[in-house]
């Protein structure tokens, strides 16, 4: 009974997310709308974490499992990438390094500026 | 024979068995690169090819699992909500760091794809690769990429970042736990975060927060 209630709340949020996503004038993923809705409900105390913690905990703890079908679908799209495997790998490696460098660099700069600011 | 290897119970059960074994493999070996999701995907592809099971059968039989992606993304709000104290303490660093990180990820992927002559479809699939899988797949689907490429790219990015980033911090002698936590979460999502949790509580919390905020920034930036 309790778990059914939790599933109902989460599924309702997902459905609302899809409805809002369909009504938006631009393409915005419904699942992200659902996430923002839940964040809003928690922040305004409309929902408490305990109201969904059992079902949500199950989903969060086993997140990776739900991506198996999406991953296996590469079987269907392998033809689209088989000639570009090396360049794709290069893009992944290089852009990961660039992203890490920019993020880290900007935070080091900010903390330095903040320290200088508070020292004065 | 092939008619028996069909249906939701066969395919969902097969996915469960393979995934549980893959999890056990990582627990035993403790190797980051033996990621259970990646290992499961490779084993399942092998099984489908060897037994000559049509992909369409698998897709239909495993649709129950795929359906749970939306609720799984939705409840990501909970870890974000739990980190609100850390967010307030490091607001400027987190917001600017994750925004520039998301921006540099999108710009570098676009630019590099153009340099290497990759087509539009692949570029769209690689764009959201530095954010957590549920958000990345949503962005990919909305922009018309191939989710399978996105999933593979996200996992590779996560493995790479969680190994290379802590190494770079040690080599360059950077001792800034705020920078380390946010960089791990921004550049390599949940896999970076699991590494950050190993390093320390503050790093873990910051990293977890960075995943969600980077994800939201990436969704907004990819609309443009």
Interface residues (C-beta under 8 A of the other chain):
Chain A: X10 X11 X13 X14 X17 X18 X26 X27 X28 X29 X30 X31 X32 X34 X35 X36 X37 X38 X39 X42 X43 X49 X52 X53 X55 X56 X59 X60 X63 X64 X65 X66 X67 X68 X69 X70 X71 X72 X73 X74 X75 X76 X77 X80 X81 X84 X87 X88 X89 X90 X91 X92 X93 X94 X95 X96 X97 X98 X99 X100 X102 X103 X104 X106 X107 X108 X110 X111 X114
Chain B: X15 X16 X18 X19 X36 X37 X38 X40 X41 X44 X45 X48 X49 X55 X58 X59 X62 X63 X65 X66 X68 X69 X70 X71 X72 X73 X74 X75 X76 X77 X78 X79 X80 X81 X82 X92 X93 X96 X97 X98 X100 X101 X103 X104 X105 X108 X109 X112 X113 X116 X117 X118 X119 X121 X122 X126 X129 X130 X133 X134 X135 X137 X138 X139 X141 X142 X143 X146 X147 X148 X149 X150 X151 X152 X153 X155 X156 X157 X160 X161 X164 X165 X168 X169 X174 X176 X178 X179 X180 X182 X183 X186 X187 X188 X190 X215 X216 X219 X223
